[in-house]
Amino acid sequence: MKINELEKWHAIGYYHFKIETMNRTNNLKFFIVDDDPFSRSLYQQHLNNLGYNNNNVFDNGYDCLKKLNLQPDIIFMDYDMHPLNGIEVLQRIKQFNPNIYLLMISSNRDTEIMHAAMKYGAYDYITKGERDLEMISNVIQQITLQYNQDSVASKVQPF
């Protein structure tokens, strides 16, 4: 099988993702908000591997809130942070701009917290673990498809 030179693949364990399907033509801006330096670094490297290089990292929600004027498209956020937890930051982000996609990524498995995140506008809740990078890739792919559909719909002119 000959692979077109334009096609790039990214592997996560046994899973392979075609980067072109991630639609790198959208220069999406990501915020990564996590008090764990390993997680911040892991998610930033994963985004870079997928071709998304417009990333800002924060070790707490307060610093993220101060930089919302940079207009992120997608925010990855941990729940267990101080001085504000992920739900508190999520609520303030949605007040600032309800169109920002927020993906809660946390090791906290409490279903009440998961439901609260979704209730207050999180796009998804991913539990940290062995498949979190795969799930992040899937969510980004869903969001870029929505961006593309919205872009096409906005360009359609009525007769």
C-alpha positions in Angstrom: 0.0 0.0 0.0 1.5 3.3 -1.1 0.7 6.2 1.2 0.3 9.6 -0.3 3.1 11.9 0.8 0.6 14.5 2.1 -1.0 12.0 4.4 0.6 12.0 7.9 -0.2 9.5 10.6 0.0 9.8 14.3 0.2 6.6 16.5 -1.1 6.2 20.0 -0.5 2.7 21.1 -2.2 0.5 18.6 -4.4 3.3 17.3 -3.4 5.4 14.2 -5.0 8.7 13.3 -4.7 10.4 9.9 -3.6 13.9 10.7 -5.2 15.3 7.6 -8.6 14.2 9.0 -7.9 16.4 12.0 -8.1 19.3 9.5 -5.0 21.3 10.3 -6.3 24.1 8.0 -8.1 25.5 11.1 -5.5 27.2 13.2 -7.2 26.3 16.4 -5.9 27.9 19.6 -5.7 25.6 22.6 -5.4 26.3 26.3 -4.2 23.5 28.5 -5.0 24.0 32.2 -3.7 21.5 34.6 -1.7 21.7 37.8 0.2 18.6 36.9 3.3 19.5 34.8 3.5 16.0 33.3 -0.1 16.2 32.1 0.4 19.7 30.7 3.5 18.5 28.8 1.8 15.3 27.6 -1.2 17.1 26.2 0.9 19.9 24.6 3.1 17.3 22.9 0.1 15.4 21.7 -1.4 18.5 20.2 2.0 19.3 18.5 2.1 15.8 17.1 -1.4 16.3 15.6 -0.2 19.6 14.0 -1.7 22.0 16.4 1.0 24.4 17.6 -1.0 27.4 18.8 -1.1 26.2 22.5 -0.9 28.1 25.8 -0.4 26.2 29.1 -1.5 27.2 32.6 -1.0 25.6 35.9 -4.2 26.9 37.4 -7.6 28.2 36.3 -7.1 31.7 37.6 -4.3 32.3 35.1 -6.4 30.8 32.3 -9.2 33.2 33.1 -6.8 36.2 33.0 -5.8 35.2 29.4 -9.3 34.6 27.9 -8.8 37.7 25.8 -6.5 35.6 23.7 -9.7 33.9 22.5 -9.0 30.1 22.7 -11.1 27.8 20.6 -10.6 24.7 22.8 -9.6 24.4 26.4 -8.4 21.2 28.1 -9.0 21.5 31.9 -8.3 19.5 34.9 -10.9 19.4 37.7 -8.7 19.1 40.8 -6.9 22.5 40.9 -6.5 25.4 43.4 -7.5 28.1 44.1 -10.4 27.4 41.7 -11.6 24.0 40.7 -12.4 23.1 37.1 -16.2 23.5 37.5 -15.7 27.1 38.9 -13.4 28.0 36.0 -15.7 26.3 33.5 -18.7 28.5 34.7 -16.6 31.7 34.3 -15.3 30.7 30.9 -18.9 30.1 29.6 -20.0 33.4 31.0 -17.1 35.1 29.1 -17.7 33.2 25.9 -20.2 30.3 25.6 -18.7 29.3 22.2 -15.4 28.1 23.6 -15.2 24.3 23.6 -14.1 23.0 27.0 -12.9 19.5 27.5 -12.6 18.4 31.1 -9.8 15.9 31.5 -9.4 14.7 35.1 -8.4 11.7 37.2 -11.5 12.4 39.3 -14.1 9.7 38.6 -16.9 11.2 40.7 -20.1 11.0 38.5 -21.6 14.1 40.2 -18.6 16.1 39.1 -18.9 14.6 35.6 -22.6 15.5 35.4 -21.9 19.0 36.7 -19.2 19.6 34.1 -21.6 18.6 31.3 -24.4 20.6 32.9 -22.3 23.8 32.9 -21.2 23.4 29.3 -18.3 21.1 29.0 -18.1 19.5 25.6 -16.9 16.2 27.1 -15.4 14.7 30.3 -12.4 12.4 29.8 -11.0 10.4 32.7 -7.2 10.4 32.7 -5.8 7.0 32.0 -4.4 4.7 29.3 -6.8 5.9 26.5 -7.0 9.6 27.2 -4.9 10.7 24.3 -7.0 8.6 21.9 -10.2 10.1 23.3 -8.7 13.6 23.1 -7.9 13.0 19.4 -11.5 11.8 18.8 -13.0 14.9 20.5 -10.7 17.2 18.5 -11.8 15.5 15.3 -15.5 15.9 16.2 -14.9 19.6 17.0 -13.1 20.3 13.7 -15.9 18.6 11.8 -18.3 20.9 13.5 -16.1 23.9 12.6 -16.1 22.8 9.0 -19.8 22.3 8.9 -20.4 25.7 10.5 -18.0 27.2 8.0 -19.7 25.7 5.0 -23.2 26.6 6.4 -22.1 30.2 6.8 -20.9 30.4 3.2 -24.2 29.0 1.7 -26.2 31.9 0.2 -30.0 31.7 -0.1 -31.4 31.9 -3.7 
